[in-house]
Amino acid sequence: MKRRTLLQGAGAVVANAVAAPALVRAATASTLRFIPQQDLVTLDPVTTFAYITRNHGYMVFDTLYGMDASFRATPQMVDGHRVEADGRRWDLTLRDGLLFHDGTRVLARDCVASLRRWAKRDPFGGSLLEATDELSAPDDRTIRFHLKRPFPLLPIALGKASVPVCAMMPERLAVTDPFQQVPELIGSGPFRFKADERVPGDRTVYTRFEGYVPRKDGPLTWTSGPKVAHYDRVEWRVIGDTSTATSALIAGEADWQEYASHDQLGLLKAAKGVSTRVLDSTGFVTMLRVNHLQPPFNNPAIRRALWGAIDQTSCMQGVVGADNPGLFHVPLGFFCPDTPMASTDGLAPLTTPRDPAQVRADLKAAGYAGETVLLMVPSNSAPLLALGQVAADLLQRVGMNVEVYAVEFNAMLQRRNRKGPVSEGGWSAFVTNWSGTDWLNPAGYIALRGTGETGYAGWATTPRIEALREAWFTAPDEAARAALCRDIQLQAMEDVPYYPLGQYLQPTAYRSGLTGILDGFPTFWNVRPA
């Protein structure tokens, strides 16, 4: 399938850049103008898996631990911790000088309430709380975990950079139902949220929190290290059209564009005063998720037969283009490539030559009888729209009766909740992507859970994967955990909770007058004029 074309020619975009309206106000040394990937809809970072809300959350809220570029936990709000009683008691000590944006001190009881709320939404946090006998605040600076059994991964559970954010907030807000948004955003992070200046669909504003005391040490990368804010004000301005956003950046009407469209990379690289870069080496990992409750994918033999149709290279070329081979990685298994839990074990069905005729015969032998496969595709995401087009083509080539349902992402989410057959408004499969940090390990990895109808849409039931996940938490060291993840991957190739479609890297673009942009997802501390 040919690469989709979003531009009618570089000349047209350059002309737009010159003639573009003043989308954002004139640059100043104290204001950073940022174009986010999409509008910020959900403000509470505990209640959603949306990456835009995670990025917003790390501006307003701080976390007890951070995560460095090696995916290790580093102290952030805590000075450190003490482990006693053979690993069953952890005392975390808050560092001095922590204040909330309302001027009150950050106390241990605020953190205990925040941890309890977050753990009800986060799978890793839920596993930690299940292993906890008592979570308490014996004094203003001490957070104490009394554990039923050792839980050596406690710091990374609290400091992981994946969603949802383990955000510390005042106790009065942290007692809010975790399935409802908090009534106001009061954190202790380096920026304040300006609720009075927010215009949904257009603008979100943050100002520097003068009372923030950065930690003095730690590796300055991802969410780790001293968070020093150099800008007095950060404005997120929503520009939904990628060509218009690119034009605004080239014209100097914005300072930073979160997602540089792969189609426009050549234009951006040629533009004077613009730099492009990949911040997150874990990129985006992609999947074709199938419905385990309804035909045809309730049949495990059909799911296994379809492995031979999955062409990850075609999928990734559809997203980044055939001329950007350095921006994708295949084969992709069930863990993020080049991270400690990843391996290539069991991936032979993805790497052998594709034979559509053989897959067609295998599907028929497995029991596929021409049932409609309703494939849901988000129409307002260029990468996912391209991914869906390639996936539909691959399924059709092996004889599946595919109906593509392309709709705006939020509308897709509504239909995704339906468990009935296609004839009653249900669905068969959908394409989506995840940050690679969400596939680092099985702890918070909801797409790999196998809890049936209580789990992630698709509702896979995979008892052995669940048992291996539980064993992972108590494994004695990283080597043992990696061995368990290899077993999980082998079992996933049999159970097929979904089909990995490849990993792609997402560049960002910014004016060359900016310096200090850190690796990871977009964070706004350390960024300053060159």
Kinemage of the C-alpha trace (Angstrom):
@kinemage 1
@onewidth
@group {chain A} dominant
@subgroup {mainchain}
@vectorlist {calphas} color= white
{ca met a 1} P 0.000 0.000 0.000
{ca lys a 2} L 1.353 3.438 -0.891
{ca arg a 3} L 2.130 5.984 1.776
{ca arg a 4} L -0.811 8.308 2.376
{ca thr a 5} L -0.331 11.852 1.095
{ca leu a 6} L -1.198 14.687 3.453
{ca leu a 7} L 0.605 17.472 1.594
{ca gln a 8} L -0.150 18.814 -1.850
{ca gly a 9} L 3.448 19.966 -2.142
{ca ala a 10} L 6.099 21.584 -0.037
{ca gly a 11} L 5.643 24.875 -1.804
{ca ala a 12} L 2.036 25.142 -0.650
{ca val a 13} L 3.051 24.623 2.962
{ca val a 14} L 5.837 27.185 2.765
{ca ala a 15} L 3.341 29.646 1.329
{ca asn a 16} L 0.986 28.875 4.211
{ca ala a 17} L 3.841 29.455 6.654
{ca val a 18} L 4.358 32.936 5.267
{ca ala a 19} L 0.681 33.791 5.120
{ca ala a 20} L -0.481 31.978 8.276
{ca pro a 21} L -2.528 34.059 10.721
{ca ala a 22} L -1.077 35.089 14.068
{ca leu a 23} L -2.114 31.886 15.802
{ca val a 24} L -0.192 32.645 18.968
{ca arg a 25} L 1.028 35.883 20.411
{ca ala a 26} L 4.470 37.286 19.719
{ca ala a 27} L 7.352 35.427 21.340
{ca thr a 28} L 8.823 36.739 24.577
{ca ala a 29} L 11.750 35.552 26.641
{ca ser a 30} L 9.367 34.618 29.461
{ca thr a 31} L 6.666 32.703 27.517
{ca leu a 32} L 7.022 29.294 25.891
{ca arg a 33} L 4.445 28.609 23.148
{ca phe a 34} L 3.724 24.904 22.651
{ca ile a 35} L 1.466 23.068 20.184
{ca pro a 36} L 0.248 19.868 21.905
{ca gln a 37} L -0.688 16.678 20.081
{ca gln a 38} L -4.397 17.387 20.708
{ca asp a 39} L -6.713 19.299 23.000
{ca leu a 40} L -6.477 18.657 26.737
{ca val a 41} L -9.886 17.263 27.674
{ca thr a 42} L -9.341 15.409 30.973
{ca leu a 43} L -7.511 17.436 33.626
{ca asp a 44} L -7.109 14.874 36.411
{ca pro a 45} L -4.046 12.690 35.609
{ca val a 46} L -5.227 9.854 37.848
{ca thr a 47} L -8.481 9.256 35.987
{ca thr a 48} L -7.235 8.640 32.443
{ca phe a 49} L -4.694 6.809 30.310
{ca ala a 50} L -4.447 9.779 27.896
{ca tyr a 51} L -0.853 10.824 27.244
{ca ile a 52} L -1.809 14.474 26.808
{ca thr a 53} L -3.141 14.422 30.394
{ca arg a 54} L 0.025 12.698 31.628
{ca asn a 55} L 2.138 15.500 30.121
{ca his a 56} L -0.121 18.093 31.731
{ca gly a 57} L -0.042 16.190 35.026
{ca tyr a 58} L 3.731 16.302 35.325
{ca met a 59} L 3.656 20.101 35.012
{ca val a 60} L 1.198 20.577 37.862
{ca phe a 61} L 1.916 17.615 40.130
{ca asp a 62} L 5.073 16.022 41.444
{ca thr a 63} L 5.685 12.339 42.179
{ca leu a 64} L 7.447 10.575 45.029
{ca tyr a 65} L 9.933 9.001 42.628
{ca gly a 66} L 10.982 9.827 39.079
{ca met a 67} L 12.174 7.598 36.260
{ca asp a 68} L 15.504 7.988 34.466
{ca ala a 69} L 16.541 7.032 30.936
{ca ser a 70} L 17.472 3.518 32.095
{ca phe a 71} L 13.903 3.038 33.411
{ca arg a 72} L 15.120 3.058 37.026
{ca ala a 73} L 13.346 4.778 39.903
{ca thr a 74} L 15.072 7.836 41.387
{ca pro a 75} L 13.999 9.853 44.476
{ca gln a 76} L 11.947 12.929 43.583
{ca met a 77} L 9.697 14.180 46.407
{ca val a 78} L 11.373 11.775 48.806
{ca asp a 79} L 14.888 12.122 50.231
{ca gly a 80} L 15.072 8.360 50.163
{ca his a 81} L 13.685 5.260 51.836
{ca arg a 82} L 14.593 2.692 54.468
{ca val a 83} L 13.696 -0.999 54.103
{ca glu a 84} L 13.404 -3.244 57.171
{ca ala a 85} L 11.771 -6.473 58.376
{ca asp a 86} L 13.136 -8.575 55.535
{ca gly a 87} L 11.671 -6.266 52.919
{ca arg a 88} L 8.210 -6.039 54.478
{ca arg a 89} L 8.456 -2.503 55.887
{ca trp a 90} L 9.317 0.549 53.811
{ca asp a 91} L 9.649 4.048 55.278
{ca leu a 92} L 9.715 6.813 52.657
{ca thr a 93} L 10.931 10.204 53.931
{ca leu a 94} L 9.696 13.394 52.244
{ca arg a 95} L 12.351 16.014 51.561
{ca asp a 96} L 12.185 19.470 53.135
{ca gly a 97} L 10.547 22.481 51.510
{ca leu a 98} L 7.686 20.780 49.639
{ca leu a 99} L 4.682 23.077 49.179
{ca phe a 100} L 1.373 22.793 47.403
{ca his a 101} L 0.283 25.586 45.096
{ca asp a 102} L -2.150 26.843 47.745
{ca gly a 103} L 0.797 27.490 50.084
{ca thr a 104} L 0.238 24.542 52.429
{ca arg a 105} L 2.983 22.062 53.276
{ca val a 106} L 3.050 18.663 51.617
{ca leu a 107} L 2.475 16.162 54.408
{ca ala a 108} L 2.776 12.396 54.499
{ca arg a 109} L -0.970 12.015 55.015
{ca asp a 110} L -1.579 13.904 51.737
{ca cys a 111} L 0.649 11.376 49.998
{ca val a 112} L -1.037 8.378 51.641
{ca ala a 113} L -4.446 9.584 50.453
{ca ser a 114} L -3.042 10.257 46.978
{ca leu a 115} L -1.472 6.788 46.794
{ca arg a 116} L -4.726 5.093 47.784
{ca arg a 117} L -6.668 6.985 45.124
{ca trp a 118} L -4.118 6.316 42.361
{ca ala a 119} L -3.832 2.600 43.197
{ca lys a 120} L -7.533 2.141 42.463
{ca arg a 121} L -6.896 3.176 38.842
{ca asp a 122} L -3.402 1.865 38.139
{ca pro a 123} L -2.716 -1.899 37.721
{ca phe a 124} L 0.832 -1.645 39.120
{ca gly a 125} L -0.433 0.405 42.054
{ca gly a 126} L -3.247 -2.064 42.588
{ca ser a 127} L -0.771 -4.944 42.818
{ca leu a 128} L 1.299 -2.949 45.325
{ca leu a 129} L -1.734 -2.237 47.509
{ca glu a 130} L -2.774 -5.900 47.338
{ca ala a 131} L 0.635 -6.740 48.797
{ca thr a 132} L 0.235 -4.098 51.534
{ca asp a 133} L -1.136 -4.791 55.020
{ca glu a 134} L -1.112 -1.158 56.083
{ca leu a 135} L -0.269 2.171 54.444
{ca ser a 136} L 0.120 4.963 56.992
{ca ala a 137} L 1.710 8.305 57.877
{ca pro a 138} L 3.286 7.923 61.355
{ca asp a 139} L 4.524 11.548 61.177
{ca asp a 140} L 4.405 14.502 58.787
{ca arg a 141} L 7.388 13.367 56.709
{ca thr a 142} L 7.132 9.563 56.800
{ca ile a 143} L 5.072 7.360 54.461
{ca arg a 144} L 5.073 3.787 55.770
{ca phe a 145} L 4.231 0.587 53.912
{ca his a 146} L 3.734 -2.549 56.011
{ca leu a 147} L 3.760 -5.330 53.421
{ca lys a 148} L 2.369 -8.852 53.457
{ca arg a 149} L 5.351 -9.938 51.382
{ca pro a 150} L 8.445 -8.241 49.952
{ca phe a 151} L 7.733 -5.929 47.026
{ca pro a 152} L 11.152 -4.796 45.752
{ca leu a 153} L 9.612 -2.931 42.817
{ca leu a 154} L 7.852 -0.424 45.101
{ca pro a 155} L 9.902 2.632 43.977
{ca ile a 156} L 9.355 2.060 40.255
{ca ala a 157} L 5.641 1.444 40.871
{ca leu a 158} L 5.434 4.940 42.383
{ca gly a 159} L 7.783 6.568 39.867
{ca lys a 160} L 6.977 4.948 36.521
{ca ala a 161} L 6.469 7.411 33.680
{ca ser a 162} L 3.593 5.425 32.172
{ca val a 163} L -0.066 6.278 32.694
{ca pro a 164} L -1.851 7.034 34.949
{ca val a 165} L 0.351 9.460 36.904
{ca cys a 166} L 0.999 8.750 40.590
{ca ala a 167} L 0.277 12.411 41.364
{ca met a 168} L 0.571 13.770 44.895
{ca met a 169} L -2.204 16.202 45.830
{ca pro a 170} L -3.696 17.605 49.058
{ca glu a 171} L -5.663 15.085 51.129
{ca arg a 172} L -8.848 17.135 50.722
{ca leu a 173} L -8.645 16.479 46.953
{ca ala a 174} L -7.195 12.984 47.131
{ca val a 175} L -10.308 11.686 48.898
{ca thr a 176} L -12.252 12.336 45.658
{ca asp a 177} L -13.710 9.223 44.035
{ca pro a 178} L -10.933 8.004 41.689
{ca phe a 179} L -13.519 7.599 38.924
{ca gln a 180} L -14.421 11.292 39.186
{ca gln a 181} L -12.170 14.266 38.413
{ca val a 182} L -10.931 16.374 41.310
{ca pro a 183} L -12.768 19.711 41.609
{ca glu a 184} L -9.568 21.788 41.369
{ca leu a 185} L -5.971 21.209 40.336
{ca ile a 186} L -3.663 21.899 43.263
{ca gly a 187} L -0.339 20.140 42.988
{ca ser a 188} L 3.218 20.703 44.150
{ca gly a 189} L 4.876 20.604 40.722
{ca pro a 190} L 6.986 23.296 39.055
{ca phe a 191} L 4.016 24.947 37.289
{ca arg a 192} L 0.570 26.145 38.342
{ca phe a 193} L -2.478 25.411 36.204
{ca lys a 194} L -4.327 28.638 35.276
{ca ala a 195} L -7.948 27.514 35.303
{ca asp a 196} L -9.121 31.083 34.676
{ca glu a 197} L -7.251 31.220 31.352
{ca arg a 198} L -8.190 27.825 29.964
{ca val a 199} L -10.268 27.836 26.770
{ca pro a 200} L -11.236 24.253 25.818
{ca gly a 201} L -10.293 23.493 22.253
{ca asp a 202} L -7.951 26.471 22.072
{ca arg a 203} L -5.669 27.250 25.005
{ca thr a 204} L -4.252 25.907 28.279
{ca val a 205} L -1.947 28.108 30.370
{ca tyr a 206} L 0.571 27.401 33.130
{ca thr a 207} L 2.729 29.760 35.197
{ca arg a 208} L 5.885 29.033 37.119
{ca phe a 209} L 5.342 28.087 40.773
{ca glu a 210} L 7.737 30.314 42.681
{ca gly a 211} L 7.445 28.132 45.773
{ca tyr a 212} L 8.800 25.015 44.057
{ca val a 213} L 12.105 23.776 45.465
{ca pro a 214} L 13.874 21.498 42.968
{ca arg a 215} L 15.836 18.595 44.340
{ca lys a 216} L 19.571 19.191 44.223
{ca asp a 217} L 20.717 15.938 42.617
{ca gly a 218} L 19.760 13.033 40.382
{ca pro a 219} L 20.173 12.359 36.657
{ca leu a 220} L 18.412 15.083 34.681
{ca thr a 221} L 16.406 13.038 32.192
{ca trp a 222} L 12.825 11.860 31.749
{ca thr a 223} L 11.068 12.656 35.070
{ca ser a 224} L 14.243 12.432 37.149
{ca gly a 225} L 16.493 15.101 38.634
{ca pro a 226} L 16.201 18.831 39.443
{ca lys a 227} L 13.072 20.344 37.886
{ca val a 228} L 14.085 23.975 37.300
{ca ala a 229} L 11.513 26.073 35.433
{ca his a 230} L 13.076 28.878 33.352
{ca tyr a 231} L 9.894 30.209 31.738
{ca asp a 232} L 7.390 32.296 33.691
{ca arg a 233} L 4.562 31.154 31.475
{ca val a 234} L 3.821 28.177 29.211
{ca glu a 235} L 0.938 28.358 26.724
{ca trp a 236} L -0.454 25.262 25.044
{ca arg a 237} L -2.267 26.335 21.882
{ca val a 238} L -4.351 23.744 20.050
{ca ile a 239} L -3.890 23.643 16.262
{ca gly a 240} L -5.650 20.537 15.022
{ca asp a 241} L -4.479 20.672 11.413
{ca thr a 242} L -0.901 19.398 11.137
{ca ser a 243} L -0.066 21.564 8.109
{ca thr a 244} L -1.216 24.696 9.928
{ca ala a 245} L 0.741 23.686 13.029
{ca thr a 246} L 3.879 23.119 10.965
{ca ser a 247} L 3.385 26.481 9.276
{ca ala a 248} L 3.068 28.224 12.637
{ca leu a 249} L 6.331 26.695 13.847
{ca ile a 250} L 8.229 27.575 10.663
{ca ala a 251} L 6.877 31.148 10.779
{ca gly a 252} L 8.059 31.555 14.387
{ca glu a 253} L 4.517 31.851 15.751
{ca ala a 254} L 5.101 28.821 17.991
{ca asp a 255} L 8.213 27.574 19.747
{ca trp a 256} L 7.598 23.836 19.980
{ca gln a 257} L 5.376 21.342 18.129
{ca glu a 258} L 4.899 18.139 20.105
{ca tyr a 259} L 4.339 15.787 17.154
{ca ala a 260} L 6.115 16.582 13.897
{ca ser a 261} L 4.150 14.837 11.166
{ca his a 262} L 6.234 12.179 9.423
{ca asp a 263} L 4.946 13.565 6.108
{ca gln a 264} L 6.393 16.971 6.887
{ca leu a 265} L 9.783 16.007 8.277
{ca gly a 266} L 11.596 16.933 5.072
{ca leu a 267} L 10.012 20.372 5.122
{ca leu a 268} L 10.835 20.901 8.800
{ca lys a 269} L 14.427 19.777 8.406
{ca ala a 270} L 14.885 22.209 5.510
{ca ala a 271} L 13.304 25.138 7.381
{ca lys a 272} L 15.625 27.802 8.763
{ca gly a 273} L 15.655 28.031 12.543
{ca val a 274} L 13.843 24.706 13.158
{ca ser a 275} L 15.227 21.522 14.741
{ca thr a 276} L 13.701 18.043 14.787
{ca arg a 277} L 14.525 15.252 17.214
{ca val a 278} L 13.191 12.009 18.682
{ca leu a 279} L 12.878 12.494 22.444
{ca asp a 280} L 11.482 9.103 23.427
{ca ser a 281} L 13.468 6.081 22.272
{ca thr a 282} L 10.616 3.783 23.352
{ca gly a 283} L 8.424 5.418 20.703
{ca phe a 284} L 4.928 4.131 20.066
{ca val a 285} L 4.075 0.445 19.965
{ca thr a 286} L 1.051 -0.489 17.905
{ca met a 287} L -1.543 -3.244 17.921
{ca leu a 288} L -4.514 -4.821 16.220
{ca arg a 289} L -6.737 -5.663 19.168
{ca val a 290} L -9.403 -8.321 18.579
{ca asn a 291} L -12.695 -9.115 20.311
{ca his a 292} L -12.380 -12.425 22.155
{ca leu a 293} L -16.106 -12.601 22.926
{ca gln a 294} L -17.516 -12.679 19.384
{ca pro a 295} L -16.858 -14.560 16.112
{ca pro a 296} L -14.525 -14.886 14.407
{ca phe a 297} L -11.875 -14.035 17.008
{ca asn a 298} L -13.465 -15.961 19.871
{ca asn a 299} L -11.937 -18.969 18.110
{ca pro a 300} L -8.261 -19.338 19.227
{ca ala a 301} L -7.418 -21.420 16.144
{ca ile a 302} L -8.504 -18.529 13.905
{ca arg a 303} L -6.474 -16.086 15.992
{ca arg a 304} L -3.354 -18.243 15.632
{ca ala a 305} L -3.900 -18.811 11.904
{ca leu a 306} L -3.935 -15.065 11.318
{ca trp a 307} L -0.324 -14.568 12.476
{ca gly a 308} L 0.812 -15.314 8.915
{ca ala a 309} L -1.129 -12.310 7.600
{ca ile a 310} L 0.560 -9.751 9.868
{ca asp a 311} L 3.162 -7.764 7.930
{ca gln a 312} L 4.708 -5.394 10.449
{ca thr a 313} L 7.008 -3.726 7.914
{ca ser a 314} L 4.049 -2.733 5.709
{ca cys a 315} L 2.215 -1.431 8.779
{ca met a 316} L 5.139 0.750 9.835
{ca gln a 317} L 5.832 2.014 6.335
{ca gly a 318} L 2.198 3.060 6.228
{ca val a 319} L 2.782 5.190 9.328
{ca val a 320} L 6.245 6.717 8.779
{ca gly a 321} L 6.730 6.248 5.021
{ca ala a 322} L 9.046 3.949 3.127
{ca asp a 323} L 11.751 6.638 3.069
{ca asn a 324} L 12.097 6.751 6.887
{ca pro a 325} L 13.377 3.256 7.789
{ca gly a 326} L 15.253 4.598 10.815
{ca leu a 327} L 11.965 5.631 12.428
{ca phe a 328} L 10.486 2.174 12.959
{ca his a 329} L 11.458 -1.198 14.428
{ca val a 330} L 10.314 -4.704 13.523
{ca pro a 331} L 9.770 -7.363 14.659
{ca leu a 332} L 7.808 -6.126 17.632
{ca gly a 333} L 6.839 -8.698 20.221
{ca phe a 334} L 4.898 -8.113 23.428
{ca phe a 335} L 7.444 -5.889 25.216
{ca cys a 336} L 9.049 -2.636 24.122
{ca pro a 337} L 12.183 -3.326 22.030
{ca asp a 338} L 15.624 -2.638 23.524
{ca thr a 339} L 14.325 -2.605 27.087
{ca pro a 340} L 15.169 -5.133 29.827
{ca met a 341} L 12.090 -7.363 29.462
{ca ala a 342} L 12.103 -7.552 25.647
{ca ser a 343} L 13.175 -10.572 23.605
{ca thr a 344} L 12.598 -12.120 20.185
{ca asp a 345} L 11.545 -15.490 21.618
{ca gly a 346} L 8.612 -17.022 19.743
{ca leu a 347} L 8.414 -14.357 17.032
{ca ala a 348} L 9.114 -16.667 14.076
{ca pro a 349} L 5.464 -16.420 12.865
{ca leu a 350} L 6.121 -12.704 12.305
{ca thr a 351} L 9.452 -13.031 10.516
{ca thr a 352} L 8.920 -15.824 7.985
{ca pro a 353} L 7.840 -14.883 4.411
{ca arg a 354} L 4.182 -13.883 4.113
{ca asp a 355} L 2.011 -16.372 2.175
{ca pro a 356} L -1.580 -15.047 1.876
{ca ala a 357} L -2.816 -18.180 0.063
{ca gln a 358} L -1.580 -20.421 2.879
{ca val a 359} L -3.149 -18.176 5.521
{ca arg a 360} L -6.444 -18.227 3.621
{ca ala a 361} L -6.371 -22.050 3.717
{ca asp a 362} L -5.364 -22.078 7.392
{ca leu a 363} L -8.230 -19.751 8.296
{ca lys a 364} L -10.735 -21.966 6.495
{ca ala a 365} L -9.368 -25.057 8.243
{ca ala a 366} L -9.614 -23.246 11.586
{ca gly a 367} L -13.305 -22.534 11.017
{ca tyr a 368} L -13.507 -19.061 9.496
{ca ala a 369} L -16.778 -18.974 7.554
{ca gly a 370} L -16.794 -15.480 6.083
{ca glu a 371} L -18.091 -13.625 9.138
{ca thr a 372} L -17.930 -9.838 8.927
{ca val a 373} L -14.824 -8.408 10.589
{ca leu a 374} L -15.716 -4.874 11.662
{ca leu a 375} L -12.413 -3.027 12.014
{ca met a 376} L -12.557 0.248 13.954
{ca val a 377} L -10.040 2.909 12.927
{ca pro a 378} L -9.563 6.390 14.499
{ca ser a 379} L -10.051 8.862 11.665
{ca asn a 380} L -8.569 11.887 13.456
{ca ser a 381} L -5.102 10.380 13.992
{ca ala a 382} L -2.903 10.285 10.870
{ca pro a 383} L -0.707 7.413 12.177
{ca leu a 384} L -3.677 5.289 13.268
{ca leu a 385} L -5.679 6.011 10.121
{ca ala a 386} L -2.729 4.841 8.021
{ca leu a 387} L -2.245 1.809 10.285
{ca gly a 388} L -5.914 0.884 9.939
{ca gln a 389} L -5.793 1.133 6.166
{ca val a 390} L -2.842 -1.251 5.988
{ca ala a 391} L -4.402 -3.657 8.520
{ca ala a 392} L -7.657 -3.776 6.542
{ca asp a 393} L -5.730 -4.557 3.374
{ca leu a 394} L -3.792 -7.374 5.083
{ca leu a 395} L -6.981 -8.987 6.375
{ca gln a 396} L -8.716 -8.707 3.019
{ca arg a 397} L -5.779 -10.346 1.258
{ca val a 398} L -6.257 -13.521 3.306
{ca gly a 399} L -9.971 -13.695 2.565
{ca met a 400} L -11.542 -11.967 5.542
{ca asn a 401} L -14.758 -10.045 4.986
{ca val a 402} L -13.640 -6.661 6.339
{ca glu a 403} L -15.833 -3.647 7.037
{ca val a 404} L -13.851 -0.544 8.034
{ca tyr a 405} L -15.499 1.734 10.598
{ca ala a 406} L -13.460 4.957 10.576
{ca val a 407} L -14.594 7.480 13.184
{ca glu a 408} L -13.196 10.118 15.542
{ca phe a 409} L -11.227 8.491 18.372
{ca asn a 410} L -13.662 9.280 21.198
{ca ala a 411} L -16.560 7.865 19.161
{ca met a 412} L -14.535 4.706 18.622
{ca leu a 413} L -14.026 4.429 22.370
{ca gln a 414} L -17.791 4.526 22.896
{ca arg a 415} L -18.420 1.649 20.488
{ca arg a 416} L -15.412 -0.221 21.870
{ca asn a 417} L -17.271 -0.742 25.154
{ca arg a 418} L -19.998 -2.817 23.458
{ca lys a 419} L -19.604 -6.543 23.941
{ca gly a 420} L -22.337 -7.760 21.586
{ca pro a 421} L -22.008 -9.024 18.000
{ca val a 422} L -21.374 -6.775 15.008
{ca ser a 423} L -25.022 -7.128 13.982
{ca glu a 424} L -26.006 -5.432 17.265
{ca gly a 425} L -23.524 -2.559 17.087
{ca gly a 426} L -20.477 -4.462 18.305
{ca trp a 427} L -17.052 -4.760 16.750
{ca ser a 428} L -14.386 -7.297 15.797
{ca ala a 429} L -11.052 -5.449 15.973
{ca phe a 430} L -9.468 -2.015 16.295
{ca val a 431} L -6.044 -0.452 15.833
{ca thr a 432} L -4.372 1.687 18.457
{ca asn a 433} L -0.979 2.700 19.759
{ca trp a 434} L 0.672 2.918 23.166
{ca ser a 435} L 3.737 4.652 24.496
{ca gly a 436} L 6.567 2.149 24.648
{ca thr a 437} L 6.848 2.886 28.386
{ca asp a 438} L 3.485 1.162 28.844
{ca trp a 439} L 5.010 -2.071 27.523
{ca leu a 440} L 8.157 -2.073 29.673
{ca asn a 441} L 6.942 -4.882 31.919
{ca pro a 442} L 3.724 -6.760 32.770
{ca ala a 443} L 2.952 -4.746 35.919
{ca gly a 444} L 0.826 -1.940 34.470
{ca tyr a 445} L 0.344 -3.408 31.021
{ca ile a 446} L -3.456 -3.519 30.686
{ca ala a 447} L -3.503 -4.826 27.089
{ca leu a 448} L -1.677 -7.964 28.230
{ca arg a 449} L -4.011 -8.721 31.114
{ca gly a 450} L -6.198 -11.791 30.713
{ca thr a 451} L -9.048 -11.198 33.151
{ca gly a 452} L -11.898 -11.685 30.675
{ca glu a 453} L -14.924 -9.431 30.774
{ca thr a 454} L -13.557 -7.346 33.652
{ca gly a 455} L -10.465 -6.359 31.655
{ca tyr a 456} L -9.434 -4.169 28.741
{ca ala a 457} L -11.715 -4.013 25.689
{ca gly a 458} L -11.237 -7.225 23.753
{ca trp a 459} L -11.764 -9.147 27.005
{ca ala a 460} L -9.094 -11.831 26.605
{ca thr a 461} L -9.035 -14.660 29.133
{ca thr a 462} L -5.440 -15.863 29.574
{ca pro a 463} L -4.956 -17.647 32.915
{ca arg a 464} L -1.337 -18.652 32.322
{ca ile a 465} L -0.312 -15.084 31.443
{ca glu a 466} L -2.002 -13.924 34.646
{ca ala a 467} L -0.095 -16.540 36.670
{ca leu a 468} L 3.218 -15.560 35.071
{ca arg a 469} L 2.491 -11.889 35.806
{ca glu a 470} L 1.956 -12.689 39.485
{ca ala a 471} L 5.222 -14.634 39.553
{ca trp a 472} L 6.998 -11.649 37.986
{ca phe a 473} L 6.333 -9.474 41.052
{ca thr a 474} L 8.097 -11.893 43.393
{ca ala a 475} L 10.984 -12.901 41.077
{ca pro a 476} L 14.337 -12.526 42.868
{ca asp a 477} L 16.167 -10.397 40.268
{ca glu a 478} L 15.992 -8.830 36.822
{ca ala a 479} L 17.242 -11.963 35.062
{ca ala a 480} L 14.417 -13.999 36.593
{ca arg a 481} L 11.889 -11.320 35.661
{ca ala a 482} L 13.185 -11.271 32.070
{ca ala a 483} L 12.846 -15.068 31.867
{ca leu a 484} L 9.227 -14.798 32.995
{ca cys a 485} L 8.574 -12.158 30.334
{ca arg a 486} L 9.937 -14.501 27.681
{ca asp a 487} L 7.440 -17.099 28.907
{ca ile a 488} L 4.664 -14.488 28.815
{ca gln a 489} L 5.539 -13.679 25.207
{ca leu a 490} L 5.535 -17.346 24.196
{ca gln a 491} L 2.132 -17.786 25.811
{ca ala a 492} L 0.818 -14.603 24.154
{ca met a 493} L 1.761 -16.030 20.755
{ca glu a 494} L -0.555 -18.932 21.600
{ca asp a 495} L -3.389 -17.013 23.259
{ca val a 496} L -3.164 -13.987 20.902
{ca pro a 497} L -4.660 -11.230 23.065
{ca tyr a 498} L -3.764 -8.932 20.146
{ca tyr a 499} L -1.353 -8.644 17.198
{ca pro a 500} L 1.672 -6.326 17.593
{ca leu a 501} L 2.011 -4.261 14.403
{ca gly a 502} L 5.422 -2.628 14.940
{ca gln a 503} L 7.104 0.206 16.823
{ca tyr a 504} L 7.584 3.691 15.384
{ca leu a 505} L 9.457 6.720 16.668
{ca gln a 506} L 7.713 10.081 16.871
{ca pro a 507} L 9.893 13.156 16.232
{ca thr a 508} L 9.215 16.505 17.813
{ca ala a 509} L 10.059 19.891 16.251
{ca tyr a 510} L 11.067 23.152 17.893
{ca arg a 511} L 12.637 26.509 17.174
{ca ser a 512} L 16.414 26.350 17.313
{ca gly a 513} L 16.315 29.161 19.862
{ca leu a 514} L 15.202 26.641 22.484
{ca thr a 515} L 17.643 24.593 24.510
{ca gly a 516} L 17.379 22.183 27.422
{ca ile a 517} L 14.569 19.977 26.058
{ca leu a 518} L 15.002 16.657 27.858
{ca asp a 519} L 14.605 13.139 26.531
{ca gly a 520} L 11.334 11.388 27.287
{ca phe a 521} L 7.839 12.783 26.742
{ca pro a 522} L 7.542 16.608 26.628
{ca thr a 523} L 8.457 18.140 29.975
{ca phe a 524} L 8.865 21.859 30.529
{ca trp a 525} L 11.437 22.198 33.266
{ca asn a 526} L 15.056 22.824 32.136
{ca val a 527} L 13.770 24.302 28.830
{ca arg a 528} L 15.094 27.827 28.210
{ca pro a 529} L 16.043 30.260 25.433
{ca ala a 530} L 19.410 29.388 23.888
